[in-house]
Amino acid sequence: MNKRIKGVVLLWLGMMAGLSAYSQPSDPYFGETCTSIMVGKKATIDKSVITSHTCDGSYRTWLNVVPAATFADTARHLVYKGTLKTESVNDKNGLTLVGSIPQVAQTYGYLNTAYPCLNEKQLGMGETTIVGRKELVNEKGMFNIEELQRVALQRCTTAREAIKLMGSLVKQYGYGDWGESLTIADKKEVWLFEVFGEGPDHIGGVWAAQRIPDDHVGVSANFSRIGEIDLSQPDYFMASDNVKEVAQRLKLWDGTAPFKFWKAFSHIKKPFTIREFFILSSFAPSLNLKYDADEIPFSVKPEKKVAVQDVFALYRTTYEGTFYDMTKNLKVVKTTYKKDGSVEKVDTVLYEGANPWMGKDEIAIYNALKPGSVEFQRTVSVAWCSYSEIIQLRDWLPDEVGGVAWFSFDNPGQSPRLPIYSGNLSLPDSYSICGQQRYREDAALWSFRKANKLATVKWQKSRKTIETEVATLETKALAEQPALEEQVKELVKKGKNKEARELVTRYSNDFARSAMQRWTELERSFWGQFGRGF
């Protein structure tokens, strides 16, 4: 290929990098969405419990804090479908009222993300869609997964309470969604909960839950992970009372082979993806897990205690430097010349636009330039992420500050993590606007998305800038936590709980605004560097 033409093609590739992700979520090539990592309290450095979630796909990016409330004895809780696609807090378009259930006298406040994730009592949840068999789906069931999360966060303080409540709601009112997995944590422990419908002839559902041992880590990434269920160990297993009956009735289990939940209800040949394999291998490399194995452990004991920063890092992973690195073959010879025209040095470097979040079109053209140079791998960090959170739950701190959702908009490989506390009373106004369906200056998402997408135009040049800024903000937030926590403890000790919540709200929102301002400045800087395209 003519060098001039090749240069134009590579330039076009770079400019397309910031745009191609928008067609990805609906494409089966990019079909796997969401990753949840769980860490037990004896596996973490600080004895916190961790759960997490990436909301990958075209889901709403607005969020708010729903306050605690009291209700009359006759009150009803309204159950809707369609909340994942709304554009703002008050948007009712596309919502369908599908029923109601009796309301409780008192609800807890919670962080209302697309998939609600944290309440004021330090109950946290992550989510990942596991799909399951088509013959299990019954859309007449009242509850979708996000509504089960909402009710549980409003009414429960522990993971076990939440699992039992959701199981009873599914049994009474029906589950109307595809297969889903929730990673549910409280101040003491973390569980994996998986739920499916029970077919078009039955409004109900089937579910199982398995606890991550306290000294272990686990991961759920779109595939059912629960295998054999030992209900003689109630501290580690729970399940619906129809779990085997449904499997036999629908001819998904013959009644004689060892019963494995994932094998009966999922549509997969083995219960893990490259993400589960990579994450568990990262925590316990000496196990020498094999990607071509039929099954890998449900959870593993990490070889080193886990810090929350380690989970931050895994959510940014793109398999760089491994066999699965998509950019490993995208190298070009770069010659640097002296002023007299002689060669100063010759380096082998990556194409400037090469990045781990390339779309299908980019991959196709790179392969046209150099056949077989790129093989798509679904990384943990993806360009089509709506938002993500890593939730720490800490029993030695007051609830006002003990639960913290380290929240991030857009690509978790490029955006900083911002603290939102279980005691937050509110969020910045720009958080209440969705930026997913169209460009909006008033949506917080676009403060980060613009800079992130521009950075991929010449990722090899902009990468250091992005990573330095992310590290600076996160280091600052983590360094400031102890002082903030001490202030909250003193206020709570004096009975000034409202003042404690006002303090964490002010800190959280100020930190978010400063991060948005910094990413706006990065956007302008990248336009200055890359706007002309060369």
N, C-alpha and C positions, 0 to 999 in steps of 0.2 A: 504494500500500500504506500502511495506517495506520502512523504513525511508531512507535507503541508496539509493534505487531506486528513491524515491521521491525527494531526494536532487539532484540526477543527472538530473532528469527531469526539476527541477526548474533552475538548472544551464544552461541547454540547452535553456530554455525559455529566460533567460537573454541574452545569446549570440546571440539568434535570433532577439532580440529587435531592434538591429541596422540595420537589413537587411530586415525585413518583409515589411517595408513600400513601397518598390519599386514595389511590385505587386499590390498595392492597387488602384491607380488611375483608372485603366481600369475595376475594379471589381464593379458591381452595388452595392455591400454591402457598398462601400465607394464612391458612385457616386456623392454626393453633393460636389461641389467645389466652392470656392471663397466666401468671405464675405466683404461687404462694409458698413461702418458706416459713417453717415453724421451728422454734428453738425452745427446749425445756429449760427450767430455771437452774438446774444443776449443770447445764451445758454452757451457760453464759458466764462471762467474767464477773458481772455485777449481780448475778442472781435474778435478773429480770426475766420475764417470759416474753417471747417475741412471736408475733404472727405478722403477715404481710400480704400484699396484693398488688399486681399490676393490672390495671383495667385496659387491656389492649383491644383496640377496635374503635368503631365510630359511636361511642357512647357519650352521654352528656358529661360535660366537664364543670358544670356549676355545682357548688356545694354550699351548705349553710349549717348553722347550729340550730337544731330544733330544741327549744327549752323544755324542761320538765313541766308537767301540767297536772291539775286535778280535775276530776270529772264526776258528774252526778251518777247515781246508781243506774239510770236509764240510758246513759250514753252508749253509743256504738262506735267502734273503730271501723272506718270505711276502707275497703280493700280495692286497690286499683291495679290495672295493668297498663303498661305504656310509659312508666316513669323514666325509663332509661333514655328516651329520645327527646325529652323536653328541653327548652332553650333557656329557661330562667326559673327562679323560685316560684313565680306566679303563673307560669305557662300551663294551661290546661289542655292545649291542643294534643290530640292523640291519646288522651287518657280515657280509659273505659272503667267505669265503676262496675265491679263484678260481684260485690257482696259486702257484707259487714259481719262483725263479730262483737260480742259484748265487750265494752271498754272496761278497763280496770280503774279503780279510784285514783291511783297515782301512777304517773309514768316518769321515767328518767329522761333527762336530756341526752341527745346523741348527735354525733357528727354525721350529717346527711349527705354522703357522697352518693354517686350513682348506685353503688352497692354499699349501703350504710355500714359503718366500720368501727365506731368506738362510742361507748356511752360514758356518762359521768361517774360511773362506779368501776371503771377500768375493766369493762368487758369489751374485747376487741375481736374483729372478724376480718378474714380475707376470703376471696372467692375465686373459683376457677371453673369454667364450664367443662363438663366431662361427657356431655352429649348422650351417650348410651344408645340402646337399641330403639329404633323407630317405633316398634310395636308396644313400647311401654308408655308412650306419650298419650295423655288425655288432657286436651286443652280446656275441658270443662271444669277441671279442678280450680278452686278459687285462688290458690296461692302460687305466685311465681317466687323465685328464690329471694329477690330483693325485698319482697314484702314480708317473707318469713324473717329475714334479717331485721327489718324495721321493728316488727312486733317484739322480737326477742330482745333487742337492745332497749326498747321502751320498758320492758317488764322484768328483765333478769339481771342478776349480778354475777353469776358464775357460768362457766362453760357447760357444766352438766345441766343446770337449770334450763339454759337456752336449748340444748339438744332435746331434752324431754318435752319442752313446750312446743318446739317446732314439730317434733314427731307427733304430738297429740293434735296439732292443727292440721297436719297432713292427713291424719287418720279421719278426723271429723269433717273437714271441709274440702279435702282433695288437693293434690299437687298438680298444677297445670303447666309445668315447664319441662324442658329437656333435662337430662341429667346434669346435676350440679354438685360441686364440692365446696364446703365452707371449712376454713381453718379457724377454729374458735378458741380463744384464749382468755384466761382471767389472770389474777395476780398469783395463782398457784400452779396452773397447768394449761396445756394446750392439746386440743383434740382435732381430729379430722372427721368431718361429717359429710356423708355422701347420700344423695337422695334421687330417686327416679319415680315416675308414675308407675301405675300397675296395669296399664292397658286401657283400650278404649271402652271396655265394658265395665270398668270399675273406677269410680271417683274415690280416690284414696292415694296411696303411695307406698313405697318401700324404701327403707333407709337403714344405714348402719353407721356407727361411729367408732373410731379407734383412737385411743390416747397415745400421744408421743411420749415415750418414757422420759422422765425428768432430765436424764443425762444424755438425751439424744436430740438429733435434728431430723426433720422430715421435710418433704416437699410434695406439692401437688401442682401439676402443670398440664391440665386438660385431659388426663387419663385417670380412670378409676384406679385407686391405689390399695383399697382394702381387700385383703384376701380372706383367709379363714377367720371365722368369728367365734371366739371362745367366751360364751356368755356366762360360764362359771367363774370368770374373772371380771366382775362388774366395775372394778376400778380401771379397766383397760378396754372393755368392749360394751357397746350397747347396740340394739337393733330393733326394728319394728317386729311385732309379734307375727307378722305374715311373711317374713323374709324368705323362708324356704317354700312356703305354700305357693307364693306367687311364681317363684322360679319353676316349680313343678307344673303348675297350672298352665303356664305359657310355654312349657317344654324347653326351658332354658337350663334345666338341670335334671338329670335322670334319677335323682334320689339315692343313688348308690356311690357315685364318685365323691371324693372329698369336696365339700361345698366351699367355693371361693366366691365372694361377693362380686369382685371385678369380672370374673369369668362368666358368671351368670347374667349380669345385667349390662355389662359394657359391650361395645361392638368391636373390641380390639383383640389383637392376638397376644399382646403382652402389656403389662401395666406400667409402662414408663416411656418417656420420650427422651430425646437427647438432653433436655434440661434437667430432668430428675437425675439422669446418669451423671451429668457434668457436676451438678451441685453436690450430690452426695459424695462423689469421688473427690471433690475439692475439700470437703470436710474430713474425709477418711481415706486418703490416698493409699494407705497400706492394704486396704481391702482388695485392691486391684479389681474393681468391678469391671464387668465386660459389657460393652454396648450391644453386643450381639447375643447376650444371655436372654433366656426366656423370662426371667424375673430377677429383680434386684431387691435388696431389703426394703421393708416398709420405712424404716428409719435407721440411722447409724449413730454411733457414739463418736463425736468429733475428737480428733487426735489432739487438738488444742482447744482451750476454752474460747468461746465465741464472743466477740465484741459486736456491738451494733454496727460499728464501722465495717466489720467483715460482711455483714448482710448488705450494707450499702454497696460494697464493692461487687458482690455477687449479682446484684440487680443491674450493674453496669456491664456485666461480662458479655463479651462477644467472641469468646474462645480464642482470643488473640494469642498467637504463638503456638497453637496446637494444630493438630491435623484438621480440625473443623473450622479453622480460620478462613473466612471467605476471601480475604485479601492476600493470602500467602503467596499467590502466583502473580500478583499484579505489580511486578517490579520492572523498572526501566533503568537503563544506564544513564547517569547524569555526569557530564564532564564540566569541570570548573577550570576556566582559563585565567592565566595571569595577564597583566596589562600588555606584555609584549607578544601575546598571542600563543604562548606556549601553554601546555597542559599543566595545571597545578595539581589536580587530583581527579580520579574517576571513582564515582560511588554507584552503588546499586540501591535505588530508593523506590518507594511506592509511588505510583501515579498520584499526583496531587489530589485528584478527586476520589481516589480509592477510599471507601469507608465501609464499615461492617453493616450498614443499613441500606445497601443498594436495593433498588426496586428491580422487578423482573426485566423491564426494558433495558436498564443499565447492564444487568448481568448478561443479557443476550448480546448486546453490542460489544462488551468486553470479550465475550467468547468468540465473537466474529473477528475481533482484532487478533486474539490469541486463543484458538479453540481449546476448550476445556480448562481455561484459566480460573473460572469461578464455578463453584458448586454451592447452591443455596443451602444454608443451614439456618434453622429457626433459633435465633439467639435469645437470651433472657431479655436483654435490652433491645427494644424494637422502635422504629421510627413512628409506627402507628399507635403508640401508647397514648391513651387519653390522659391518664393520671396514675399515680401509684402511691402507696403508703407502706411504711415499715413501722409497726406498732410495738412499742415497749410498754410493759405493764410491771409496776414496781410496788411491792407490798409494804416496803419500809417508808414510803412517802404518802402524804395525804392524797386523796383522790383528785384534788384540785390540780395537782401537778404530776401525780404518779404515772398516769397514762399519757403517753405522747405519741402522736401519729407523725412520723417524719414524712411529710407530704411532698410530692413532686408533680408538677405539670409536665406533659409532653414526654419526650424520650428520656427515660431514666439514665441513659448513658451520657446525657449532655446537661441535664438540669440539676440544680441543687436541691437538697432536702431541707424543708422548712418545718419547724416544730409547730404542731397544733395540739393543745393539751386537752385532757378529759375535762378540765375546768373551764375551757374557753366559753365565753358568753356570746361571742360573735366573731365574724371574719370580715376582712376588707370587702367593700361593696363590689369590687370587680370579681370576687369569687362567686357572686350570685348570678353571673351571666355565663351562659355556655358559648364557647367559641368553636364548637366542633363542626357545625353545619355550614358556617360561613365566617368570613373574616370580620371581627369586631374589635375595634380599638378599646372598648370598655370591658372586654373579657380578659381576666387575668391570664388565661392560657396563652394568649398571643404575645404577652410580654416575653415569654420564653420561646415559643414556637418560632417566631421570626428569626431570632438570633441563631437558634439551633439549626434551622433549615439552611440558612445562609452559610453556616459553618461547614456544612457538608459539600459546598461547592468546591472548596479546596481544603478538605479535612486535614490533610497532612500539614498544612500551614496553620490552620486555626485550632487544631486539637490542643496544643499546649496552652493556648489562651483560655479555652473553655475549661479544661481540666484544672488549671490553676485557680480560676475564679470559683469553681465548684468547691475545691479544697479549702479555699480561703473562707468562704461562707460557712461551710460545715464545721470547720475547725473552730470558728468564732462561736457558733451556736453551742457546740459541745463544751467549749471552755467556759461559757457563761451559765451553763446549767446549774452547777453547784451553788452559786450565789443566789440564783433565782429560787432554787429549791429551799434554801435556808430561809429566805424571806417569806416564802409561802408557809413553811412550817411554823414560823413565829406568829404569823397572822392567824393561822388555824388554831394554834395553842391559845391565843387570846380570844377565840370565838369570832374572829373577823373573817368568816368564810367568804362572804361576798367580796370583801376587799381583796382576798387572796385570788378569787376568780377574775376580778378586774385587773389585777397585776399580771396574771399569765396571759390574759386577753390582750392587754396593751403591748406586752413584750412580743407575743406571737405575731400580732398584726403589724407592728413596727418592723419586725424582722422581714416579714413578707414584702412589705412595701419597698424596703431598701433593696431586696433581691430583685424585685421587678424593675426597679430603676436601673440597677446595674446591668441587667440583661438587655434593657432598652439601649443603654450606652454601647453594649457589645454589638447589637444589631447595627447601629450607626457606624461603628468601626468597621464591621465586615462589609457593609455597603461601600464604604470608602475604599476598601481593599479589592473587593471582587465585583463591584457594580459594573465595571466595564467588561468583565468577562475574561481578562487576561492579566 
